[in-house]
Amino acid sequence: MDKATVPRGRRTKDMPSGREALLAAAVRLFAAQGYEGTDIRSVATAAGVGANLIRVHFGGKAELWAAAAERVLSRAEPMMEVVTQISGDTQLKVEERLAIIIQKTVAFYKDNPEIRDFAFRSVADGGERADFIAEKLLAPAYASGKATFDEAMATGLIRSRHPALFFIILTNALSQPHGFPDILAKLAPEIPKEDAYLYLSMSVTELFLHGI
């Protein structure tokens, strides 16, 4: 958005507030470009507001990243609650619980690519922001399904040196990049793009659970 198209004055009712627009833009840009590759002016431009609003609402770039990370956590928490409930449902067989967790995780990543990309980019960048994501997002996500992972290993359903390693392998298998449907279509044009994530869910389930 160029300078001439940045909205001025009061925002209309159908537009998000300046703070909300900045948070949404910050999540997208930090996810795509990382912390060092993102500057506050580009975030403000993407949000359609003046750069001074970042100072007003957040203070600076570090505080903006922290607020964006908290936004990511708040959107991921309901998914972790769902996985915790599934993992604790002893009326379901362990293989059924794992299959449902895989299905719901694929759907979550499909619907929330910014969350996936923000987390993985932050971890790749390393440092204190990677530590924050590991502690506040990845560790709770692992804990939400750990009971099922432990049981699956104990019964021989899955084989892994440690449930944490299985969690990392599973997460990487399910969290495909945004262009995944396009790449799959080039490799396998017989698979419709709209079914890419369905096929991913089915294939990962078959890989780990032998078609259950």
Buried (B, 14 or more C-beta within 10 A) or exposed (E): EEEEEBBEEEBEEEEBEBBBBBBBBBBBBBBBEBBEEBEBEBBBBBBBBBBEBBEEBBEEBEEBBBBBBEBBBEBBBEBBEBBBEBBEEEEBEBBBBBBBBBBBBBBBBBEBBBBBBBBBBBBEBEEEBBEBBBEBBBEBBBBBBBBBBBBBBEEEBBEBEEBBEBBBEBBEBBBBEBEBBEEBBEEEEEBEEEEBBBBBBBEBBEEBBEEE
